[in-house]
Amino acid sequence: MTTVFITHPDCLLHDMGAHHPECPARLSAIQDQLIASGLINHVQQSEAPKATREQLERVHEPGYLDAIEEASPGRGLIHLDPDTAMCPHTLDAALRAAGAGVLATDQVIGGQAENAFCAVRPPGHHAERDRAMGFCVINSVAVAAAHALDHHGLERVAIVDFDVHHGNGTEEIFRDDERVLMVSTFQHPFYPYSGTEGRSERMVNIPLAAYSGGKEFRAAVETYWLPALEAFKPQMLFISAGFDAHREDDLAMLQLVEADYAWVTEKLKTVADKHAGGRIVSLLEGGYSLSALGRSAAVHMKALAGL
């Protein structure tokens, strides 16, 4: 089994300020844990290209893409919303993050790897068709899923989101697309205060109360996610891998631990093995306690790699 690990140095250069939780050290924490555990020696490594305009326009409005290009500052920061800022390197980082998902999709569908994990930033699942928000500029998982559908011709893909926040952007982009099933868990009520009303039958959103832990999370997966995935029979799985539901993460109040991330990854691999030839592409979303993030990403990758 081959797992590809995709990242790029440009993703370290996106910086929204000294005290912003979505910081460059997040990627360093993951890389350090992979090296310390020896896991880095068991995966194939690739550098992310930049996503093309054609790939981005499958999920984002041309006018929005023009606006963020024009907004990209020559120096300093410019805010796209109260939580989301661009520095001179943000646009390149966001293009690399989306390009990582595209490359991973190509490699997995092309048979060079069975699955992939993209350690990239900025995250993406809050970005809507024409709006940046929640630390997110380009919706990388949506770009990757649309690439599988529109470029490679797949008929059904599933997006799995276990970030502590609801992936409102991903839902907004795909809510009317019958080729896409989205299953998610998230703390509720909590930012972005969405995901529980007006959803389509292909948006299996399971809100969890603050202080819910592994028991509640696993029950949601087994009761709701797995039956929906089984009925949909996706030809490929995409994961919005946010690790901010970890009990050590101060930005939220769920209580997951590394064992929960390993468990859900194994469950998703079983679905992928049955319906999708094992094909999974996972992209980093949240996770702001650096130690917990590194450990959680490592067990996620270890499960993907079958180690």
C-alpha positions in Angstrom: 0.0 0.0 0.0 1.4 3.4 -1.0 0.5 6.6 0.8 1.7 9.9 -0.6 2.5 12.9 1.6 2.1 16.2 -0.2 3.1 19.6 1.0 5.1 22.6 -0.2 7.4 25.2 1.5 5.1 28.0 0.2 2.5 26.8 2.7 4.8 27.8 5.6 5.0 31.4 4.3 1.3 32.3 4.8 1.3 34.2 8.0 -1.6 36.1 9.5 0.2 37.6 12.5 2.2 36.6 15.5 -0.8 35.6 17.7 -3.0 34.0 15.0 -3.8 30.3 15.8 -3.6 29.3 12.1 0.2 29.7 12.1 3.1 28.2 10.1 4.2 26.1 13.1 1.2 23.9 12.4 2.9 22.3 9.5 6.2 22.1 11.3 4.5 20.2 14.1 3.2 17.6 11.7 6.5 17.2 9.9 8.4 16.9 13.2 6.0 14.2 14.4 6.3 12.2 11.2 10.1 12.4 11.4 10.2 11.5 15.1 7.9 8.5 14.6 9.8 7.3 11.6 6.5 7.4 9.6 8.1 9.8 7.0 10.2 6.8 5.8 7.1 4.8 4.9 5.4 7.3 2.7 6.0 8.7 -0.8 6.6 12.4 -0.8 5.6 15.0 -3.4 5.6 18.8 -3.7 2.3 20.5 -4.4 1.9 22.4 -7.7 -0.2 25.5 -7.9 -3.8 24.9 -8.9 -4.8 26.3 -12.3 -7.5 28.9 -12.9 -9.6 26.2 -14.7 -9.4 23.9 -11.6 -10.4 26.8 -9.3 -13.3 27.9 -11.4 -15.0 24.6 -11.0 -15.9 25.6 -7.4 -15.2 29.4 -7.2 -16.7 32.3 -9.1 -14.3 34.1 -11.5 -15.1 37.4 -9.9 -14.1 36.1 -6.5 -10.8 34.7 -7.8 -10.1 38.1 -9.5 -10.8 39.9 -6.2 -8.4 37.9 -4.1 -5.7 38.2 -6.7 -6.2 42.0 -6.7 -6.4 42.1 -2.9 -3.0 40.2 -2.4 -0.8 42.8 -0.7 2.8 43.7 -1.6 3.6 43.9 2.1 1.7 43.7 5.4 -1.7 42.2 5.9 -5.1 42.8 4.3 -8.2 41.3 6.0 -10.8 39.4 3.9 -12.9 38.9 7.0 -12.2 39.5 10.7 -10.5 36.1 11.0 -8.9 35.8 7.6 -6.0 37.9 6.4 -3.7 37.8 3.4 0.0 38.5 3.5 2.2 38.7 0.4 2.6 34.9 0.4 -1.0 33.9 1.1 -2.2 33.6 -2.5 0.7 31.3 -3.5 0.1 29.2 -0.4 -3.6 28.8 -1.1 -2.9 27.9 -4.7 -0.4 25.2 -3.5 -3.0 23.9 -1.0 -5.6 23.5 -3.7 -2.9 22.1 -6.1 -1.9 19.5 -3.5 -5.5 18.1 -3.6 -5.4 18.1 -7.4 -2.1 16.3 -7.5 -3.2 13.8 -4.9 -6.3 13.1 -6.9 -4.3 12.5 -10.0 -1.9 10.2 -8.3 -4.5 8.2 -6.5 -6.8 7.8 -9.6 -3.7 7.1 -11.7 -2.6 4.3 -9.5 0.7 5.8 -8.3 -0.7 5.8 -4.7 -3.6 4.2 -3.0 -4.3 7.3 -0.8 -2.8 10.6 0.1 -2.5 13.2 2.9 -2.0 16.8 2.1 -0.3 18.8 4.8 -1.2 22.3 3.5 -2.4 25.6 4.7 -4.4 27.8 4.6 -7.3 25.5 5.3 -10.3 25.6 2.9 -13.6 24.1 4.0 -15.2 27.5 5.1 -14.5 29.2 1.8 -17.7 29.5 -0.3 -18.0 30.1 -4.0 -17.5 33.8 -3.7 -16.4 34.4 -0.1 -13.4 33.8 2.1 -14.0 33.2 5.8 -12.9 31.3 8.9 -9.1 31.3 8.0 -10.0 29.9 4.5 -9.4 31.5 1.1 -9.7 28.6 -1.4 -11.8 25.5 -0.8 -9.1 22.9 -1.5 -11.1 19.8 -0.8 -13.9 21.1 -3.1 -11.3 21.8 -5.8 -10.0 18.2 -5.5 -13.4 16.6 -5.5 -14.5 18.6 -8.5 -11.3 17.6 -10.3 -12.2 13.9 -9.7 -15.7 14.5 -11.1 -15.1 16.8 -14.0 -11.6 15.9 -15.1 -11.4 12.2 -14.3 -15.1 11.5 -14.9 -16.1 9.9 -11.6 -19.8 9.7 -11.0 -19.9 9.7 -7.2 -17.6 11.0 -4.6 -18.0 11.5 -0.8 -16.5 14.2 1.3 -16.0 13.4 5.0 -15.4 16.3 7.4 -14.5 15.7 11.0 -13.2 19.2 11.7 -14.8 20.7 14.9 -16.4 23.4 12.7 -19.0 22.8 10.1 -17.7 22.9 6.6 -20.2 25.5 5.4 -18.2 26.3 2.2 -18.0 22.7 1.1 -21.8 22.3 1.6 -22.6 25.6 -0.2 -20.5 24.5 -3.2 -22.0 21.0 -3.5 -25.4 21.1 -1.9 -27.2 20.8 -5.3 -24.7 18.4 -6.9 -26.1 14.9 -6.9 -22.7 13.4 -7.5 -21.5 14.4 -4.1 -22.3 13.1 -0.6 -21.0 15.0 2.4 -20.9 13.5 5.9 -19.7 15.6 8.8 -19.6 16.0 12.5 -19.1 19.4 14.3 -19.6 21.1 17.6 -23.0 22.9 17.7 -23.9 25.6 18.4 -20.6 26.9 17.3 -18.9 28.9 14.5 -20.0 29.2 11.7 -23.4 28.5 13.1 -24.6 26.4 10.2 -25.2 22.8 9.1 -28.4 22.0 10.9 -31.0 23.8 8.7 -31.9 23.7 5.0 -29.5 20.9 4.2 -30.1 18.5 1.3 -30.5 14.7 1.7 -26.9 14.3 0.6 -25.6 16.4 3.5 -25.4 14.1 6.5 -24.4 16.7 9.1 -24.3 15.4 12.7 -24.0 18.2 15.3 -22.3 17.3 18.6 -22.8 19.2 21.9 -19.9 20.8 23.6 -17.8 18.4 25.6 -18.9 15.4 23.5 -16.1 12.9 23.2 -15.2 9.7 21.4 -18.3 7.8 22.5 -20.6 10.4 20.9 -18.4 10.8 17.8 -18.2 7.1 17.1 -21.9 6.7 17.6 -22.5 9.4 15.0 -20.2 7.8 12.5 -21.7 4.3 13.0 -25.3 5.4 13.1 -25.3 8.0 10.4 -22.1 8.2 8.3 -21.5 4.6 7.5 -25.1 3.8 6.4 -25.1 6.9 4.2 -21.8 6.0 2.6 -22.8 2.4 2.1 -26.0 3.5 0.3 -24.2 6.1 -1.8 -21.3 3.8 -2.9 -18.7 6.5 -3.5 -16.0 5.9 -6.1 -13.6 8.0 -4.1 -13.4 9.5 -0.6 -12.1 13.0 0.2 -11.4 13.9 3.9 -11.4 17.4 5.4 -9.1 16.4 8.2 -9.5 18.9 10.9 -7.9 17.9 14.2 -9.4 20.7 16.3 -12.0 18.5 18.0 -9.1 17.1 20.1 -9.5 17.6 23.8 -6.3 19.6 24.0 -7.4 22.2 21.4 -8.4 25.4 23.2 -10.3 26.8 20.2 -13.3 24.4 20.7 -14.8 22.1 23.3 -15.0 18.6 21.9 -13.0 15.8 23.6 -11.6 13.6 20.9 -8.2 11.9 21.2 -5.8 10.3 18.8 -7.5 6.9 19.1 -10.7 8.4 17.7 -8.9 9.8 14.6 -7.2 6.4 14.0 -10.5 4.6 14.4 -12.5 6.8 12.0 -9.7 6.6 9.5 -9.9 2.8 9.6 -13.7 2.9 9.2 -13.3 5.2 6.1 -10.6 2.9 4.7 -13.1 0.0 4.9 -15.7 2.0 2.9 -13.0 3.0 0.4 -11.8 -0.6 0.0 -15.3 -1.8 -0.6 -16.6 0.8 -3.0 -13.7 3.0 -4.2 -10.7 0.7 -4.8 -9.2 2.1 -1.6 -9.0 5.7 -3.1 -8.8 8.4 -0.4 -7.4 11.9 -0.5 -7.2 13.7 2.9 -6.5 17.4 3.3 -5.5 19.2 6.5 -8.1 21.6 7.8 -8.0 22.8 11.5 -6.0 21.8 14.5 -4.4 24.5 16.7 -2.8 22.7 19.7 0.5 22.0 18.1 1.4 18.8 20.0 -2.1 17.3 19.6 -2.2 18.3 15.9 1.1 16.5 15.2 0.1 13.4 17.1 -3.3 13.3 15.5 -2.1 13.8 12.0 0.5 11.1 12.5 -2.0 8.4 13.6 -4.3 9.5 10.7 -1.5 8.9 8.3 -0.4 5.7 10.0 -3.9 4.3 9.5 -4.0 5.5 5.9 -0.6 3.7 5.3 -1.8 0.5 6.9 1.1 0.6 9.5 
